[in-house]
Amino acid sequence: MKQLEGVKLFQEIQKKIVGRKKELKNILATIRVDRNMVLEGAPGTSKSTILREITQAIDIPFFMIEGSAELTPAKLIGSHNPAEVMSSGYSADTFHRGPLTQAMVEGGFLYIEEFNRIPEDVMNVLIRAMDERKISIPRVGEIIAAPSFRLIAAMNPFDDVGTERISRAISDRFCRLVLDYQKEPEEVEIVRTKAGDPYGLAPLAVNLVRHTRSHPEVKMGSSVRGAIDMVLIAGELLRIDGINSQAEMITGYDLGAKESILDAALMALSSKIWLIETSEKTPEEVIREIWDSIYSVYLPTTPDGEDGSAKASEENPSGEGGGNPGQAGQKGQGEKDSCAAQEDCQELNPDASDASASDNLVGVADNTDKPFDLPLQPQDNPTPPNPYLYYPNPYGDSDTIQEAKKMALNWVLNIPRIYKVSKTSYGDFKPNRFDFNSDELELDRTLDRILGKREIEYDDFIVRERKQEKRAFSLIIDASGSMKGENILRAAIAVTTLVNNLGKDDYAIVAFSERAKVIKFIHAHKDIKRLIDDIFDSFIGGMTDIGIGLEIGLQQLYRSPRKKKIGIILTDGAHNKRTDPLVQAKKYPKLSVIGIRPPWEDAEERCRQMAQLGRGRCIL
């Protein structure tokens, strides 16, 4: 390892990195005083680039692993080679190091991306490596870290799917640095450094990428990698077109250059932007929209002074160039085809007429004014009628409410028959006997059982399986006046469907308006039919205090001994009473929000803020 003074090391690395002067200085200072770091930033914010340059400058190895729920202590630490153990027995030589032990022995940097996806048992292994700088391995002994060993973690603040909240015990052992996107001139320089820019497209590509980060339909925009890919692909497309210089591109701009550049943008960026859950657009449509707003500023005009915009033709009347033919309108056409194949397919429009909004429960599907009669048990036809075509009026007669309850029950009972609910892996890995469905062998225990045996049986193989631990849920329903009509039906259907898929998990159900009441306490038992009755009867009306609903839901959540605690609130986001919902949302270990037709923009924004503060998802 090279020994360089702080100032010399900083100057040497700074020459190889565009910008990031302050961030580089902070990282170097933290590493040189023997601290571990967590870098928080979106993909493409130069986290691994800086670390690679540091390790190259001081001549130490760099180990990089991807965090996931399937990462196990064995994969991190290493394991004994079965063939070598069978032939010569256990020894230090039969042990093959994993990335953690390799980095400790060689004194390298262990860089763990997506750190907040790692299971708790893996985190516990890392704690001792960070604190004591050594770990003990059976039949191997102690692995002691070299002085230059460092653990660097990275997290993406935009990603909330499959992530976990980092425990205080772990976060207390890290120093944290947030990295944002770099300034526009720096990103242009990065593109030119990485891709070259013979056609002068770097400013356009960077501007296009930066617009994806602020577009209202985009949750997470593209990093500078998108601009690099766009410039590289565009350059190759132009060369295939026979255009070999910027001057030739200007001359042939309206003869196909624009279309090739747009094609490059669509290919480079469509996989790198993450749309919000409520967006009805495709990534390609968003990119085309941004393209149409900025290309004329950056791309050259034709020699005749025209703007070079693609002209409409018989094949393309809209004048849009690039991409696959018909790509932008693909979604709408698919919906029409789907409806044409179903005789009873209708689009729900609650505001189509005063009559439809005033009906208590109308059989819209068959155009009758007779309530739709649904049996309580699943039928041979596995597709139940769409409950959103009917409006239960909480202030209506009891027969109407009963029909809505029957419909909800039929829908929930049919859900498992129609949709396969995916089981996400959660919980700790536990040893178990081989059952033909396991994919990871517990090598040490298996070898202990088979060494010296003449005949090996299936029961001798021990595997590692993730034991699904029970979780605790608090389901919180907005039952205020703004939720009357179709909204309360949506909430009831959503909650009963969630409950039907929770299995043996603990759960509580809370309904609120300006006050809150517990429909089901977290340790109580209710069958699904009674639960549906209670949910439909929970309509309270009146003003809305989202905060009080969250407060009571949190109280129920912490009455459960389960380690994993999750809140889910169903609301339209309207709030007009005293308890601040954002303060309460921040107290949750994890809170997701199902926004049911927010009536105005600040209500929709409130739903997003609650989910963000609760480290959960927002689905509108």
Protein Blocks (a to p, Z undefined) as FASTA:
>chain_A
ZZddfklmmmmmmmmpggjllmmmmmmmmmmnopacdddddehilmmmmmmmmmmmnopa
dddddddfkbcfklmnopcdfklmmmnopafklpccdfklmmmmnopacddehkllpcfk
lmmmmmmmmmnopacdehkbpcdddfklccdddddfkbcghiacddfklmmmpccddddd
ddfklmmmmmmmmnopakopmmmmmmmmmmmmmgfkbmbdcdfklmmmmmmmmmmmmmmn
opabfklmmmmmmnommmmmmmmmmmmmmmmcccdfklcbdfklmmmmmmmmmmmmmpcc
dfkopahiacddfklmnopggjjehklmmmmmmmmmmmmmpmklccddfklpmklmmpmb
dcfknopabdcdddfbdcfblcdcdfklpccdfklcfklmmmmmmmmmmmmmmmmmmpcc
ddddedjddddddehlacbdcfklmmmmmgopabdcfklpccdddddddddddddddfbf
klgcjllmmmmmmmmmmmmmnomaccdddddfkbccdfbdfkbccdfklmmmmmmmmpng
haddfklmmmmmmmmmmmpcbfbdcdddddehiacbfbdfklmmmmpmbdcdddehiabf
klmmmmmmmmmmnopacdZZ
